[in-house]
């Protein structure tokens, strides 16, 4: 019974974390502030709708592209990186 309770508790914790992550994703996605996120290698991994609206750049044109390449090609300015 103790093991079963720990498993159920662990599953609930996982679902709580997943719900929390979904909530944070929605907050960032629908924020009026622009979010542009890169990984440790400067590859674009996320930008929200406001970033698209503010900059006029499309998410599908930037996702997986390297920040350095985007600056070198003039798509974004070094001042914003």
Protein Blocks (a to p, Z undefined) as FASTA:
>chain_A
ZZmmmmmmmmmmmmmmmmmmmmmmmmmmmpcbdcddddfkopafbdcfklmmmnopafkl
mgopafklmmmnomacfklZZ
